[in-house]
């Protein structure tokens, strides 16, 4: 039971870390990429 519990906590923690990292990195990366998309050219 202890092993299952720590494994579940580890999975949840890992998912949150990945989500936060993706949110922090993804937003400026997306804003930068949008400027170079062909349908956004003026």
N, CA, C and O of each residue as an XYZ file, in Angstrom:
168
protein
N       0.828     -1.206      0.000
C       0.000      0.000      0.000
C       0.861      1.254      0.000
O       0.568      2.218     -0.707
N       1.919      1.235      0.794
C       2.836      2.377      0.876
C       3.468      2.664     -0.491
O       3.613      3.820     -0.888
N       3.837      1.603     -1.197
C       4.478      1.741     -2.497
C       3.515      2.354     -3.518
O       3.902      3.212     -4.313
N       2.269      1.908     -3.486
C       1.247      2.457     -4.381
C       1.020      3.938     -4.104
O       0.895      4.745     -5.025
N       0.970      4.278     -2.822
C       0.698      5.658     -2.419
C       1.822      6.592     -2.862
O       1.557      7.662     -3.410
N       3.052      6.203     -2.634
C       4.192      7.042     -3.033
C       4.298      7.121     -4.558
O       4.692      8.157     -5.094
N       3.961      6.066     -5.242
C       3.975      6.067     -6.705
C       2.939      7.016     -7.272
O       3.201      7.729     -8.241
N       1.756      7.023     -6.663
C       0.681      7.916     -7.100
C       1.059      9.366     -6.854
O       0.867     10.218     -7.721
N       1.599      9.651     -5.662
C       2.044     11.011     -5.353
C       3.128     11.462     -6.314
O       3.130     12.609     -6.761
N       4.047     10.568     -6.631
C       5.123     10.887     -7.561
C       4.594     11.223     -8.944
O       5.074     12.151     -9.595
N       3.600     10.461     -9.388
C       3.006     10.707    -10.702
C       2.300     12.054    -10.743
O       2.440     12.800    -11.712
N       1.542     12.369     -9.694
C       0.829     13.648     -9.614
C       1.829     14.797     -9.580
O       1.670     15.784    -10.299
N       2.854     14.672     -8.750
C       3.880     15.705     -8.630
C       4.582     15.931     -9.961
O       4.798     17.074    -10.364
N       4.938     14.849    -10.646
C       5.615     14.924    -11.936
C       4.736     15.617    -12.966
O       5.214     16.446    -13.740
N       3.450     15.276    -12.977
C       2.510     15.894    -13.918
C       2.396     17.393    -13.691
O       2.355     18.166    -14.647
N       2.344     17.809    -12.421
C       2.241     19.233    -12.090
C       3.506     19.970    -12.518
O       3.425     21.064    -13.077
N       4.661     19.387    -12.264
C       5.934     20.006    -12.652
C       6.000     20.194    -14.172
O       6.381     21.261    -14.655
N       5.627     19.157    -14.915
C       5.632     19.232    -16.381
C       4.648     20.278    -16.872
O       4.945     21.032    -17.799
N       3.465     20.327    -16.246
C       2.440     21.290    -16.649
C       2.901     22.722    -16.413
O       2.738     23.581    -17.279
N       3.479     22.980    -15.237
C       3.954     24.325    -14.899
C       5.096     24.731    -15.823
O       5.125     25.857    -16.318
N       6.037     23.818    -16.057
C       7.155     24.102    -16.961
C       6.648     24.395    -18.367
O       7.122     25.323    -19.022
N       5.690     23.610    -18.826
C       5.115     23.815    -20.145
C       4.396     25.150    -20.253
O       4.476     25.825    -21.279
N       3.691     25.529    -19.191
C       2.979     26.805    -19.199
C       3.956     27.979    -19.221
O       3.735     28.965    -19.925
N       5.037     27.867    -18.446
C       6.022     28.952    -18.374
C       6.798     29.082    -19.682
O       7.051     30.193    -20.148
N       7.175     27.955    -20.271
C       7.978     27.965    -21.489
C       7.092     28.164    -22.717
O       7.478     28.861    -23.655
N       5.911     27.557    -22.716
C       5.051     27.525    -23.887
C       4.500     28.875    -24.302
O       4.397     29.159    -25.495
N       4.141     29.719    -23.330
C       3.516     30.996    -23.665
C       4.441     31.924    -24.442
O       4.049     32.383    -25.515
N       5.651     32.228    -23.963
C       6.546     33.074    -24.757
C       6.971     32.419    -26.063
O       7.163     33.102    -27.069
N       7.119     31.097    -26.051
C       7.492     30.371    -27.264
C       6.390     30.485    -28.308
O       6.670     30.693    -29.489
N       5.135     30.351    -27.877
C       3.996     30.473    -28.795
C       3.887     31.888    -29.335
O       3.644     32.080    -30.527
N       4.067     32.895    -28.461
C       3.992     34.292    -28.907
C       5.069     34.599    -29.937
O       4.824     35.331    -30.896
N       6.272     34.036    -29.740
C       7.367     34.235    -30.680
C       7.066     33.525    -31.997
O       7.298     34.078    -33.072
N       6.546     32.293    -31.910
C       6.260     31.509    -33.113
C       5.163     32.151    -33.946
O       5.233     32.134    -35.175
N       4.144     32.722    -33.293
C       3.023     33.345    -33.996
C       3.480     34.425    -34.977
O       2.876     34.606    -36.035
N       4.540     35.134    -34.624
C       5.048     36.205    -35.491
C       5.591     35.677    -36.807
O       5.662     36.418    -37.788
N       5.975     34.410    -36.841
C       6.608     33.840    -38.024
C       5.681     32.928    -38.822
O       6.105     32.314    -39.801
N       4.414     32.838    -38.408
C       3.467     32.022    -39.157
C       3.084     32.729    -40.450
O       2.857     33.939    -40.435
N       3.005     32.010    -41.573
C       2.772     32.655    -42.874
C       1.460     33.426    -42.945
O       1.385     34.436    -43.644
N       0.423     32.975    -42.238
C      -0.868     33.658    -42.341
C      -0.949     34.878    -41.422
O      -1.986     35.540    -41.373
N       0.139     35.188    -40.686
C       0.157     36.393    -39.858
C       0.992     37.503    -40.502
O       1.147     38.583    -39.932
N       1.527     37.228    -41.693
C       2.325     38.246    -42.369
C       1.436     39.389    -42.868
O       0.349     39.163    -43.398
N       1.916     40.604    -42.689
C       1.142     41.755    -43.158
C       1.510     42.093    -44.597
O       0.963     43.036    -45.169
